[in-house]
Amino acid sequence: MKDKDILEKIGLPSEFLTNKKFEASKVTFDKNTVLFKPGDHCRLFLIVLEGSVRVELTARQGRDTTLYRINPGESCVLTTTALLNSEKYYAQGITETEVTALAITTASFNSVLLEYPSFMQYVLSDYSKKASLLFVLIDRLTSNNILSNVANFLFENKDETDTLTIKQSELAREIGTAREVVGRKLIELEKSHIIMRERSEIKIIDLQKLKAILI
């Protein structure tokens, strides 16, 4: 998607980046760059133009849980919260690929909201969508049915051939549990002839059985 198309999507004019009234620019980050971590103050409101950012929370046990991802045309709900309520981050944001983003300084953020009501609508809408994802995640994390959590992830992330390429440790992080627990559940699905595994590839061989154990 072109920059002007994303700017239009988020309620900003195509000439926004050349408007000297606001402190805004395009920035690029390498893969695996930590954009923010727990305890940081928010300095920039970022909207991803290209690439992907993973926002994750580290539990006291040292286990990482993916909260959500920020894809092109999206912003970060934790950043919005930090800006609007002057709060610190409680999770970490890290780039999964090289990322290009629109960066608006905290000093200009409120001015941009007031100048462009359509941008304010975008911020509120994106905030609402991300908040809904967090509520779904909380519901899953508080569920004791790990097998259903694994099944949900497999179903939601399979490709057109009903296949996923993911390491056991990555799957554990995605659903917020231990690697060993995920391993046991995958073995259980294999024994039930629902999936077939080969290294980091998981092939769903009985989609109807998988659907039967979804949350």
C-alpha positions as CSV (number, residue, x, y, z in Angstrom):
1,M,0.0,0.0,0.0
2,K,1.4,3.4,-0.9
3,D,2.1,6.1,1.7
4,K,-0.7,8.4,0.4
5,D,-3.2,5.5,0.6
6,I,-2.3,4.8,4.2
7,L,-2.4,8.5,5.1
8,E,-5.9,8.6,3.6
9,K,-6.8,5.5,5.5
10,I,-5.8,7.1,8.8
11,G,-7.5,10.4,8.1
12,L,-4.5,12.5,7.1
13,P,-4.0,14.5,3.9
14,S,-1.3,13.3,1.4
15,E,0.8,16.4,2.1
16,F,0.8,15.8,5.9
17,L,4.5,14.9,6.0
18,T,5.5,18.2,4.4
19,N,3.4,20.3,6.8
20,K,6.0,22.1,8.9
21,K,3.3,22.9,11.5
22,F,3.7,19.4,13.0
23,E,6.7,17.3,14.1
24,A,6.2,14.2,12.0
25,S,8.4,12.1,9.7
26,K,8.9,8.7,8.2
27,V,11.3,6.5,10.2
28,T,12.8,3.1,9.5
29,F,13.8,0.4,12.0
30,D,15.8,-2.8,11.5
31,K,14.3,-6.2,12.3
32,N,14.4,-7.1,16.0
33,T,14.6,-3.5,17.1
34,V,13.0,-2.9,20.5
35,L,10.7,0.1,20.0
36,F,9.6,0.3,23.7
37,K,9.9,-1.7,26.8
38,P,8.2,-1.8,30.3
39,G,8.8,1.4,32.2
40,D,9.5,3.5,29.1
41,H,7.8,6.9,28.6
42,C,6.1,7.3,25.2
43,R,8.0,9.7,22.9
44,L,6.5,8.9,19.5
45,F,3.1,7.9,18.2
46,L,3.9,5.4,15.4
47,I,1.7,4.2,12.6
48,V,3.2,1.3,10.7
49,L,3.5,1.9,6.9
50,E,5.4,-1.3,6.1
51,G,6.4,-4.4,8.1
52,S,5.1,-5.8,11.4
53,V,5.6,-5.1,15.1
54,R,4.9,-7.7,17.8
55,V,3.8,-6.4,21.2
56,E,4.5,-8.9,24.0
57,L,4.3,-9.2,27.7
58,T,6.8,-11.0,29.9
59,A,5.2,-12.7,32.9
60,R,6.9,-13.1,36.3
61,Q,7.8,-16.6,35.4
62,G,9.8,-15.2,32.5
63,R,7.4,-16.5,29.8
64,D,6.6,-14.2,26.9
65,T,3.0,-13.8,25.6
66,T,2.2,-12.1,22.4
67,L,-0.5,-9.5,23.0
68,Y,-1.1,-8.4,19.4
69,R,0.7,-7.3,16.2
70,I,0.8,-3.9,14.5
71,N,0.5,-4.2,10.8
72,P,0.5,-1.6,8.0
73,G,-2.1,1.1,8.6
74,E,-2.3,0.3,12.4
75,S,-1.1,1.9,15.6
76,C,-0.4,0.6,19.1
77,V,-3.1,0.7,21.8
78,L,-0.5,0.9,24.5
79,T,1.1,3.9,22.8
80,T,-2.3,5.6,22.6
81,T,-3.0,4.8,26.3
82,A,0.5,6.1,27.3
83,L,-0.1,9.4,25.4
84,L,-3.7,10.1,26.5
85,N,-3.1,9.1,30.2
86,S,0.6,10.0,30.6
87,E,1.3,6.3,31.5
88,K,4.4,4.2,31.1
89,Y,4.6,1.1,28.9
90,Y,4.0,-2.2,30.6
91,A,4.9,-4.4,27.6
92,Q,7.5,-4.6,24.9
93,G,7.2,-3.7,21.2
94,I,9.7,-5.3,18.9
95,T,9.9,-5.3,15.1
96,E,9.4,-8.7,13.4
97,T,10.7,-7.3,10.0
98,E,12.3,-4.1,8.8
99,V,9.6,-1.5,9.6
100,T,8.8,1.8,8.1
101,A,6.5,4.0,10.1
102,L,4.9,7.4,10.4
103,A,6.2,9.0,13.6
104,I,4.4,11.9,15.3
105,T,6.1,13.4,18.3
106,T,4.2,13.5,21.6
107,A,4.3,17.3,21.4
108,S,2.4,17.3,18.1
109,F,0.0,14.4,18.8
110,N,-2.8,16.4,20.4
111,S,-2.5,19.1,17.8
112,V,-2.9,16.6,15.0
113,L,-6.0,15.2,16.7
114,L,-7.5,18.6,16.9
115,E,-6.5,19.6,13.4
116,Y,-7.9,16.5,11.7
117,P,-11.1,15.0,13.2
118,S,-10.8,12.1,10.7
119,F,-7.5,11.2,12.3
120,M,-9.0,11.3,15.7
121,Q,-11.7,8.9,14.5
122,Y,-9.0,6.6,13.2
123,V,-7.1,6.6,16.5
124,L,-10.3,5.8,18.4
125,S,-11.4,3.1,16.0
126,D,-7.9,1.4,15.9
127,Y,-7.8,1.7,19.7
128,S,-11.2,0.0,20.0
129,K,-10.1,-2.9,17.6
130,K,-6.9,-3.6,19.5
131,A,-8.7,-3.4,22.9
132,S,-11.2,-6.0,21.6
133,L,-8.2,-8.3,20.7
134,L,-6.9,-7.9,24.2
135,F,-10.2,-8.9,25.7
136,V,-10.3,-12.0,23.6
137,L,-6.7,-12.8,24.6
138,I,-7.5,-12.3,28.3
139,D,-10.5,-14.7,27.9
140,R,-8.2,-17.3,26.4
141,L,-5.5,-16.9,29.0
142,T,-7.9,-17.3,31.8
143,S,-9.3,-20.4,30.2
144,N,-7.8,-23.7,31.5
145,N,-8.5,-25.4,28.2
146,I,-5.0,-25.2,26.6
147,L,-6.0,-27.7,23.9
148,S,-8.7,-25.4,22.7
149,N,-6.3,-22.4,22.7
150,V,-3.8,-24.4,20.6
151,A,-6.7,-25.5,18.2
152,N,-7.9,-21.8,17.9
153,F,-4.4,-20.6,17.0
154,L,-3.9,-23.4,14.4
155,F,-7.3,-22.7,12.8
156,E,-6.9,-18.9,12.7
157,N,-3.4,-18.9,11.3
158,K,-3.4,-21.8,8.8
159,D,-2.7,-21.1,5.2
160,E,-4.8,-22.1,2.1
161,T,-3.3,-25.6,2.4
162,D,-4.3,-25.9,6.1
163,T,-0.6,-25.7,7.0
164,L,1.4,-23.6,9.5
165,T,5.2,-23.2,9.8
166,I,5.9,-22.4,13.4
167,K,8.3,-23.5,16.1
168,Q,6.9,-25.1,19.3
169,S,8.4,-22.3,21.4
170,E,6.8,-19.6,19.1
171,L,3.4,-21.3,19.4
172,A,3.8,-21.3,23.2
173,R,4.5,-17.6,23.2
174,E,1.5,-16.9,21.0
175,I,-1.0,-18.5,23.4
176,G,0.8,-17.7,26.6
177,T,1.9,-21.0,28.0
178,A,5.0,-23.2,28.4
179,R,6.7,-24.9,25.5
180,E,6.4,-28.3,27.2
181,V,2.6,-27.8,27.6
182,V,2.2,-27.0,23.9
183,G,4.3,-30.1,23.0
184,R,2.0,-32.3,25.0
185,K,-1.1,-30.8,23.3
186,L,0.4,-31.2,19.8
187,I,1.1,-34.9,20.6
188,E,-2.5,-35.3,21.7
189,L,-3.8,-33.7,18.4
190,E,-1.4,-36.0,16.5
191,K,-2.7,-39.1,18.3
192,S,-6.3,-38.0,17.4
193,H,-5.2,-37.8,13.8
194,I,-6.1,-34.1,13.6
195,I,-2.7,-32.8,12.7
196,M,0.6,-34.2,11.3
197,R,3.9,-32.6,12.2
198,E,7.3,-32.5,10.5
199,R,9.9,-30.3,12.1
200,S,8.4,-26.8,12.3
201,E,5.5,-27.6,10.0
202,I,2.1,-28.4,11.2
203,K,-0.4,-29.8,8.7
204,I,-4.1,-30.0,9.7
205,I,-5.4,-33.3,8.3
206,D,-8.9,-33.3,9.8
207,L,-10.3,-29.8,9.9
208,Q,-13.7,-30.9,11.1
209,K,-12.3,-32.5,14.2
210,L,-10.2,-29.4,14.9
211,K,-13.2,-27.2,14.7
212,A,-15.0,-29.4,17.2
213,I,-12.5,-28.4,19.9
214,L,-12.4,-24.7,19.2
215,I,-13.4,-22.3,22.0
